[in-house]
């Protein structure tokens, strides 16, 4: 929403013991309100900083991340080591470059000359922070309350506009989004390398590509056939995870595995993550087989196991924002929805898919998806509070 003036990355909302502020996850810069600053450092120093910014006593430099107006670069104190800060007098925010905030917390008190200057700058301000003006001047001015309401309305409109344009930072995510595939707009930070997710994706991709060159031999040999549950001692309940019917089938499944699998692996740990993918695949194939006991058509694809991972993901991180393009009359519309909201919609579509599948109108196994979802829900109930 708001770009960092130092490195242009998107700022994130953060909190400490004193309140909320905006922070850059890359460079460590901070955007702190003057009100919050008063609770964190010496009030006299804050008054000195704000008075200079309010009076415009400094050079206009970088734009404010919130309102995009130029900020005023001011001195944070009278000590030689006091850092320069950028202050927005319209938003009442101060910007701290990396390491500036820590330096500011140890500023010495103002000397007598600086205190005198501070009193002079504040001489025209009454107890409520409103400039003192003569009745003649006041008659030609706008109502201050009206100006405040106007600024609030403008800020609200800008916030709504920013929210409506909220799209992922990574350009490549727009490719699946244009195809109607949901992409993460706001995700959770990964603290551990998702080796198991990458390994499963690499194996599924490599084996599937090899199978493409073998015609239907591997699919018929290692796909799950409902009428032959015990084939290879039940091994075919697992092997379909690594076989796919075509490039789109493979790429779409690997996209969902890589997008949602890393977060689930990071939370559950590698062993529980592998067990979830393993059991969700088996459960999906079993549910598919129970409703197609006489079928001799091989069932392939990793979507049953991936459905279990997605179910755990949306239950654990329901507020993560997803976005995709919906095409209507050849015109794309950007849709943003929570992970949980999208999952509910997806479950509804799977229930419709089950009807079409059981009546022979669809070759996609919605039953396998729902079977995998069941395991994902069970894992969430058991391990939702365990890291």
Buried (B, 14 or more C-beta within 10 A) or exposed (E): BBBBBBEEBBBEEEEEEBEEBBBBBEBBBBBBBBEBBBEBBBEBBBBBBBBBBBBEEBEEEBBBBBBEEBBBBBBBBBBEEBBEBBBBBBBBBBBBBBEBBEBBEEBEEBEEEBBEBBEEBBEEEEEEEEEEEEEEEEEEEEEEEEEEEEEEEEBEEBEEEEEEEBBBEEEEBBEBBEEEBBBBBBBBEEEEEBEBBBEBBEEBBEBBEEBBEEEEEBBEBBBBBBEEBEBEEEEBBBBBBBBBBEEEBBBBBBBBBBBBBBBBBBBBBBEBBBBBBBBBBBBBBBBBBEEBEEBEBBBBBBBBBBBBBBBBBBBBBEEBBBBBBEEEEEEEEEBBBBBBBBBEEBBEEBEEBBEEBEEEEBEBBBBBBBBBBBBBBBBBEEBEEEE
